[in-house]
Amino acid sequence: MNEIEVDVAVIGAGTAGMAAFRAARLAGVSAVLIESGEFGTTCARVGCMPSKLLLAAANGLHDAQALAPRGIEGTHELDADHARVLDYVRRERDSFVKSVLAEIDALPDGSLLRGQARFESPTRLAVGDHTRVAAKRIVIATGAAPTVPDELKVFGDTLITSDDLFELRTLPKRIAVFGAGPIALELGQALARLGVEIFMFGKSGHVAALSDKPVRDALVAALADEFHLDADAKLDEMSLRDGKPFLRFASAEGETRAESFDLVLAATGRAPNLKPLALENAGIDLNEKGVPRFDETTMQCGKSAIFVAGDCDGTRPWLHDAADEGKLAGDNAARFPDVRAVKRKVPFSLVFSEPQVAIVGASYDKLDKQMTVTGEASFENQGRSRVMRQNRGLLHVYADAKTGKLRGAQGCGPAMEHLGHLLAWALQLELTLDEALKLPFYHPVVEEGLRSALKDADRKCYEERSETPPSLPSAAGC
């Protein structure tokens, strides 16, 4: 085997791995990037970008068909050519992938190794059967892959994952979707709006990672108007009949239903790609799921010279965090043992269904409920939302009952991708409700719904303190 020595070895050339490699190189140390799979990042190839392209096409059709109540004629005659839609998604997806591949092609000679890496010791890696790397520090950034529960494997070749969906040449008439998380909701709604009959089966009531039940219930009610959604499915039979997936399950009314499908989509989450690494030789502690234990402020595994970043660490499965973690891991690997902690950005996630979902800051189920007030705003009668005919959803903001300091938020509704950013910025700046309410809100905009939630929370804070709230301008009649 070839033998090479470097300061930093980065395993994985996705978003986190590329960020770690760049950071190490900028710090002036020697680095090598190791990759065994396809280049292009999960986001560009099978994640964020193709799913949003599919949603954009589906939402365009849905919005056009919804124009009839506004007096626009002929919109019901529109239809989707599934083959052309999927071809469009792949072509645009490939454009995003191409930009990533260009960055790979520009890597310095000798800095990229192809093959599966595995630990031989805490500072030695074998790459395939051709190279041994002696690295002073190592960054693990191997990403994650779709999980497929064993019970779904009965569907054989009719079972696909989200990674497979975008390679379909056309769409079938009926698809059963297992999972009710972000991936399932985005793809399930897109397919439904493109004319596919969708049955979605969740588990234990979990939907979109929402832990605030009223918000979750509002989302389920809105989505259930478009396709069958059972967040706590009870299935009596899963099998193949005449080569087609067959399900027997209880309906919401308690009646037994039996349905056949053309495909089954497993959208039950993603799991870290760690098993091939032989982490038992790395000399680091692993949790019960086999994921390295690490410090989120440094990305360092214990006191070792091994760092972890991105989806493989099992914490924040979002591209912006993968990039942040990769840079942090690369910086600290380069300067090891002078490892420096940073204050991480506020946790922030979005689901691009309609209604959109935003989860910001502290997890609702981990808040001290006795010390927390919840401000609420419904979008059903919110002015701008009604104008857009997107007046569905509910927003909850959480604040410290004594200080009024914002702690987090969960919501579903229109323009949540924008409201979520405002909330994330307010939390990052450690604003109180009073400070947030002194900021400008235009009229008529969806952001007025955010102001309503903030005002509701602020009023409850003053009630907790038995004080009178300051006079605040009201919305302009709507």
C-alpha distance (Angstrom), angle and dihedral (degrees) to the residues before:
residue distance angle dihedral
M1 . . .
N2 3.78 . .
E3 3.80 113.5 .
I4 3.81 122.0 -146.0
E5 3.81 133.6 171.0
V6 3.81 124.9 -150.8
D7 3.77 139.2 163.3
V8 3.82 94.9 -127.2
A9 3.81 130.4 20.0
V10 3.82 116.7 -167.1
I11 3.80 116.9 -160.4
G12 3.80 110.1 -153.6
A13 3.81 131.7 32.3
G14 3.80 99.5 -142.3
T15 3.79 126.6 110.7
A16 3.83 94.5 -66.1
G17 3.79 95.0 40.6
M18 3.80 94.4 49.6
A19 3.82 90.3 48.3
A20 3.82 90.9 50.1
F21 3.81 92.3 47.6
R22 3.82 92.4 49.4
A23 3.81 91.7 47.7
A24 3.80 93.0 50.4
R25 3.80 92.4 48.0
L26 3.82 92.1 47.8
A27 3.79 88.6 52.5
G28 3.79 88.1 60.8
V29 3.81 101.0 -111.2
S30 3.80 128.3 123.7
A31 3.80 113.7 -100.2
V32 3.78 140.1 178.2
L33 3.81 128.3 -159.3
I34 3.82 118.5 -144.8
E35 3.83 123.8 -162.5
S36 3.80 131.9 168.6
G37 3.80 100.7 178.4
E38 3.78 140.7 48.0
F39 3.77 119.8 -46.8
G40 3.79 121.2 -128.5
T41 3.85 105.0 80.0
T42 3.80 126.5 -102.2
C43 3.81 90.6 -97.7
A44 3.78 96.7 55.7
R45 3.81 99.5 35.2
V46 3.82 107.6 37.9
G47 3.82 108.1 -7.9
C48 3.79 137.2 48.2
M49 3.77 100.8 4.1
P50 3.84 105.3 44.0
S51 3.80 91.0 42.0
K52 3.82 91.0 52.5
L53 3.81 90.4 46.7
L54 3.81 90.1 53.4
L55 3.81 90.3 46.5
A56 3.81 92.1 49.0
A57 3.80 91.4 54.7
A58 3.80 92.8 44.9
N59 3.81 93.9 45.8
G60 3.79 91.1 48.4
L61 3.80 90.0 57.1
H62 3.80 92.5 43.2
D63 3.82 93.4 49.4
A64 3.79 92.2 48.2
Q65 3.81 91.6 50.1
A66 3.83 89.1 49.8
L67 3.81 93.2 60.1
A68 3.82 95.3 86.4
P69 3.85 94.3 85.8
R70 3.81 87.1 57.5
G71 3.78 91.1 56.6
I72 3.81 98.4 -99.9
E73 3.81 108.6 140.1
G74 3.81 131.4 -146.7
T75 3.79 96.5 26.1
H76 3.82 94.9 120.3
E77 3.81 90.3 66.8
L78 3.82 92.8 68.0
D79 3.80 116.6 108.8
A80 3.81 138.8 176.6
D81 3.79 123.4 -111.9
H82 3.80 96.2 -148.7
A83 3.80 95.7 -162.2
R84 3.80 92.0 52.8
V85 3.82 92.8 44.4
L86 3.80 91.8 53.1
D87 3.79 91.7 44.7
Y88 3.82 89.2 52.1
V89 3.81 91.2 49.8
R90 3.82 92.0 50.9
R91 3.81 94.0 46.9
E92 3.79 92.9 50.3
R93 3.80 91.0 41.6
D94 3.80 90.1 53.3
S95 3.79 89.1 54.1
F96 3.80 90.4 59.1
V97 3.81 90.9 45.4
K98 3.81 90.4 49.8
S99 3.79 91.7 61.4
V100 3.81 90.0 53.7
L101 3.80 92.1 47.5
A102 3.80 89.6 52.3
E103 3.80 88.9 58.9
I104 3.81 90.1 50.2
D105 3.81 91.0 50.0
A106 3.81 89.9 52.8
L107 3.81 94.1 57.5
P108 3.82 114.8 121.0
D109 3.78 116.0 -96.1
G110 3.77 113.1 -87.2
S111 3.81 95.0 17.1
L112 3.82 96.2 101.7
L113 3.81 125.5 69.6
R114 3.80 122.0 -172.4
G115 3.79 118.2 -148.3
Q116 3.78 145.1 63.8
A117 3.79 112.8 -59.4
R118 3.79 121.9 -145.4
F119 3.77 131.7 176.0
E120 3.78 118.3 -110.1
S121 3.82 90.9 171.8
P122 3.83 135.9 -16.0
T123 3.82 89.7 -80.3
R124 3.81 103.5 28.1
L125 3.79 129.2 75.7
A126 3.77 131.2 -174.8
V127 3.80 113.5 -148.3
G128 3.78 112.1 -157.9
D129 3.78 109.4 -53.4
H130 3.78 95.4 -55.5
T131 3.82 112.3 63.2
R132 3.79 139.6 39.6
V133 3.80 116.4 -160.8
A134 3.79 122.9 -157.1
A135 3.81 103.9 -161.0
K136 3.78 127.6 179.5
R137 3.81 89.4 -153.3
I138 3.81 132.3 15.5
V139 3.82 132.6 -157.1
I140 3.81 117.8 -158.1
A141 3.82 110.1 -152.0
T142 3.80 103.9 150.6
G143 3.81 98.4 142.0
A144 3.80 126.3 -146.6
A145 3.80 138.8 -78.3
P146 3.84 134.3 -149.3
T147 3.78 115.4 -82.5
V148 3.79 120.5 -136.9
P149 3.83 116.2 -162.2
D150 3.79 112.7 -131.7
E151 3.81 92.8 -120.8
L152 3.81 90.5 62.8
K153 3.79 93.9 56.0
V154 3.81 88.7 81.9
F155 3.81 86.3 81.7
G156 3.82 92.4 67.6
D157 3.79 115.3 -176.8
T158 3.80 92.2 2.6
L159 3.81 89.5 67.3
I160 3.81 118.1 92.0
T161 3.81 136.0 171.7
S162 3.78 129.8 -141.3
D163 3.82 87.6 -95.4
D164 3.83 89.7 60.0
L165 3.79 98.2 44.2
F166 3.79 97.3 78.4
E167 3.81 91.9 55.0
L168 3.82 93.2 60.4
R169 3.80 112.6 114.8
T170 3.80 93.0 -149.6
L171 3.79 138.5 -2.1
P172 3.81 127.3 -105.6
K173 3.77 125.6 -131.3
R174 3.83 98.3 -110.0
I175 3.82 132.5 28.5
A176 3.80 129.3 178.8
V177 3.82 110.6 -147.6
F178 3.79 119.5 -157.0
G179 3.78 113.6 -157.4
A180 3.80 132.9 39.8
G181 3.78 100.3 -146.1
P182 3.81 127.0 114.5
I183 3.82 95.2 -74.1
A184 3.80 93.6 47.3
L185 3.81 94.1 47.4
E186 3.79 95.8 47.6
L187 3.79 95.5 46.1
G188 3.80 94.9 37.5
Q189 3.79 93.8 52.8
A190 3.81 92.4 43.7
L191 3.79 91.2 52.6
A192 3.81 91.6 45.9
R193 3.80 91.5 52.0
L194 3.80 89.1 50.4
G195 3.80 89.8 58.4
V196 3.81 102.2 -94.6
E197 3.81 114.8 135.2
I198 3.81 105.0 -122.2
F199 3.79 129.9 -161.6
M200 3.82 111.5 -175.1
F201 3.79 121.9 -163.7
G202 3.80 120.1 -166.3
K203 3.78 131.2 -177.2
S204 3.81 130.9 -121.0
G205 3.80 92.1 -11.5
H206 3.81 94.4 -68.4
V207 3.82 112.3 151.0
A208 3.83 127.2 171.0
A209 3.83 90.7 -21.0
L210 3.82 88.8 -74.9
S211 3.81 114.1 152.9
D212 3.83 96.0 179.1
K213 3.81 102.5 91.3
P214 3.84 100.1 -155.0
V215 3.81 90.3 51.3
R216 3.80 90.5 46.4
D217 3.80 91.4 49.0
A218 3.82 90.9 51.0
L219 3.80 90.4 52.6
V220 3.80 93.5 47.4
A221 3.81 91.4 49.5
A222 3.81 91.5 52.0
L223 3.80 95.7 46.4
A224 3.81 93.8 43.6
D225 3.80 87.8 65.7
E226 3.82 88.2 67.6
F227 3.82 104.9 37.6
H228 3.79 142.5 -2.4
L229 3.81 107.6 -76.6
D230 3.79 122.8 177.2
A231 3.80 109.9 175.4
D232 3.81 92.9 -171.0
A233 3.79 102.7 35.4
K234 3.81 121.3 -170.3
L235 3.78 108.4 -159.3
D236 3.79 120.1 -170.2
E237 3.80 97.2 -177.4
M238 3.80 137.9 18.4
S239 3.78 115.9 178.8
L240 3.79 147.9 124.5
R241 3.81 117.0 -97.0
D242 3.77 117.4 -174.6
G243 3.79 87.8 -15.7
K244 3.81 94.4 -55.0
P245 3.82 128.5 108.3
F246 3.80 111.5 -101.9
L247 3.81 126.3 -165.6
R248 3.79 131.6 -174.0
F249 3.79 113.5 -167.5
A250 3.79 144.6 149.7
S251 3.80 117.3 -95.6
A252 3.80 123.8 -136.7
E253 3.81 87.4 -96.6
G254 3.80 90.9 54.9
E255 3.78 95.3 -107.4
T256 3.80 121.3 132.9
R257 3.80 115.4 -110.4
A258 3.78 129.2 -168.8
E259 3.81 118.9 -161.4
S260 3.80 136.9 172.3
F261 3.80 123.9 -149.0
D262 3.78 140.1 -169.3
L263 3.82 96.3 -137.0
V264 3.79 140.3 7.8
L265 3.81 118.2 -141.5
A266 3.80 115.1 -155.4
A267 3.80 105.6 -153.0
T268 3.79 96.6 157.8
G269 3.80 98.1 132.3
R270 3.78 139.0 -85.2
A271 3.80 130.0 -83.8
P272 3.83 129.4 -151.2
N273 3.82 116.5 -90.5
L274 3.81 96.9 -128.0
K275 3.81 109.7 116.7
P276 3.84 97.3 88.9
L277 3.82 91.8 53.8
A278 3.83 96.5 77.3
L279 3.80 89.9 -134.8
E280 3.80 89.7 179.2
N281 3.81 85.1 80.0
A282 3.81 94.4 50.3
G283 3.79 96.4 78.6
I284 3.80 95.1 -131.0
D285 3.80 133.0 121.9
L286 3.81 117.7 -102.7
N287 3.78 128.4 -160.2
E288 3.81 125.0 -127.1
K289 3.82 90.0 -81.2
G290 3.80 93.6 52.9
V291 3.82 93.4 -106.1
P292 3.83 118.5 136.2
R293 3.79 115.9 -103.2
F294 3.80 108.2 -123.0
D295 3.79 144.7 164.1
E296 3.82 110.1 -103.2
T297 3.81 91.2 -151.9
T298 3.83 93.1 58.1
M299 3.85 105.1 14.2
Q300 3.83 87.2 -131.7
C301 3.80 119.4 143.9
G302 3.79 103.8 -130.2
K303 3.81 109.5 -58.2
S304 3.80 92.8 -38.8
A305 3.80 130.5 116.4
I306 3.81 89.0 -113.2
F307 3.81 121.8 102.1
V308 3.80 132.1 -175.1
A309 3.82 131.5 -152.5
G310 3.78 142.0 171.9
D311 3.79 132.5 12.6
C312 3.79 93.3 -21.5
D313 3.82 91.4 70.8
G314 3.82 91.0 65.6
T315 3.81 97.9 -133.8
R316 3.82 117.9 89.7
P317 3.83 109.7 16.2
W318 3.81 96.1 -170.6
L319 3.80 128.5 111.9
H320 3.81 96.2 -126.1
D321 3.79 90.1 54.6
A322 3.81 92.1 44.7
A323 3.80 89.2 56.0
D324 3.82 92.1 46.6
E325 3.79 92.6 47.0
G326 3.79 92.4 47.0
K327 3.79 92.7 52.8
L328 3.80 91.7 45.8
A329 3.81 92.2 48.4
G330 3.81 92.0 46.5
D331 3.81 92.8 48.0
N332 3.80 93.0 49.6
A333 3.80 94.1 42.8
A334 3.80 88.8 54.0
R335 3.82 94.5 49.8
F336 3.85 97.1 37.5
P337 3.01 127.2 172.4
D338 3.83 86.5 29.1
V339 3.81 91.4 69.6
R340 3.81 114.6 176.2
A341 3.80 127.1 -157.4
V342 3.81 122.9 -138.2
K343 3.77 133.2 -165.2
R344 3.80 106.0 -106.7
K345 3.78 122.0 -132.5
V346 3.80 119.4 -100.6
P347 3.83 111.8 -81.6
F348 3.79 107.8 -102.8
S349 3.79 131.2 172.1
L350 3.80 135.5 170.8
V351 3.79 136.4 -164.3
F352 3.80 114.4 -155.1
S353 3.77 97.4 -148.8
E354 3.80 119.7 117.9
P355 2.97 109.5 -79.1
Q356 3.79 89.0 38.5
V357 3.80 119.2 -136.5
A358 3.81 128.3 -137.0
I359 3.80 127.2 -174.0
V360 3.80 114.7 -176.2
G361 3.78 134.8 175.8
A362 3.78 127.0 -21.0
S363 3.79 116.1 20.8
Y364 3.79 110.4 -104.7
D365 3.79 94.0 -132.8
K366 3.82 90.7 55.1
L367 3.82 96.9 51.5
D368 3.79 120.9 106.5
K369 3.80 96.9 -112.0
Q370 3.83 93.2 -160.6
M371 3.79 90.0 57.5
T372 3.81 96.5 40.8
V373 3.79 133.0 82.7
T374 3.79 121.4 -160.5
G375 3.78 121.5 -145.7
E376 3.79 115.6 -156.7
A377 3.79 135.8 -158.7
S378 3.78 127.2 175.5
F379 3.79 118.9 -153.5
E380 3.79 95.2 -154.1
N381 3.81 93.5 96.6
Q382 3.80 99.4 19.6
G383 3.81 107.5 131.8
R384 3.79 104.0 -129.7
S385 3.81 91.6 39.1
R386 3.80 90.9 56.4
V387 3.80 91.0 48.4
M388 3.82 88.8 55.5
R389 3.83 91.4 42.9
Q390 3.81 88.1 -124.6
N391 3.79 95.9 111.6
R392 3.80 98.7 142.0
G393 3.77 130.3 108.4
L394 3.78 146.6 51.6
L395 3.82 134.2 -108.8
H396 3.81 125.7 -155.6
V397 3.82 122.5 -173.6
Y398 3.80 121.6 -169.7
A399 3.79 126.4 -147.8
D400 3.79 138.6 171.1
A401 3.80 106.7 -90.6
K402 3.82 93.9 -139.1
T403 3.80 104.5 36.8
G404 3.80 101.5 26.6
K405 3.81 90.2 -131.2
L406 3.80 113.0 155.3
R407 3.81 114.2 -111.5
G408 3.79 105.6 173.8
A409 3.78 148.4 -53.2
Q410 3.78 142.9 -134.1
G411 3.75 123.4 -166.3
C412 3.76 148.2 151.0
G413 3.77 122.4 -154.8
P414 3.80 145.1 89.7
A415 3.82 119.9 -33.4
M416 3.81 92.8 6.6
E417 3.80 88.6 149.2
H418 3.81 86.5 67.4
L419 3.80 99.4 36.9
G420 3.79 88.4 48.5
H421 3.80 90.6 56.5
L422 3.80 92.1 50.5
L423 3.80 90.3 50.5
A424 3.81 92.9 46.0
W425 3.80 90.6 51.4
A426 3.81 91.7 47.5
L427 3.81 90.5 50.7
Q428 3.80 92.5 45.4
L429 3.83 88.6 53.0
E430 3.83 89.7 46.9
L431 3.80 93.3 -125.7
T432 3.79 123.9 178.1
L433 3.79 122.2 -135.2
D434 3.81 90.8 -103.5
E435 3.82 91.2 52.5
A436 3.80 93.0 47.6
L437 3.80 91.9 49.2
K438 3.81 91.5 54.6
L439 3.82 89.2 63.8
P440 3.84 118.9 96.4
F441 3.80 121.9 -91.6
Y442 3.79 118.5 -171.5
H443 3.82 124.7 -144.1
P444 2.98 130.1 -95.7
V445 3.82 100.1 18.5
V446 3.79 136.2 119.9
E447 3.81 87.7 -114.8
E448 3.79 87.1 76.3
G449 3.79 85.6 73.0
L450 3.79 87.9 59.7
R451 3.79 89.7 50.8
S452 3.82 89.9 52.2
A453 3.82 90.3 54.2
L454 3.81 91.7 47.2
K455 3.82 91.6 49.1
D456 3.80 91.2 49.2
A457 3.80 91.1 52.0
D458 3.80 91.5 44.7
R459 3.81 91.9 52.9
K460 3.80 90.0 50.9
C461 3.80 91.2 50.1
Y462 3.80 91.6 54.7
E463 3.80 90.2 46.6
E464 3.82 88.9 53.6
R465 3.81 88.6 53.9
S466 3.81 93.0 40.9
E467 3.78 89.3 -122.7
T468 3.80 133.8 131.3
P469 3.82 113.9 -109.6
P470 3.80 118.8 -125.9
S471 3.81 117.4 -98.2
L472 3.79 109.5 -92.2
P473 3.82 127.9 -172.9
S474 3.80 112.4 -102.9
A475 3.78 126.6 -133.5
A476 3.81 114.9 -84.2
G477 3.78 96.1 -97.0
C478 3.81 95.0 -63.2
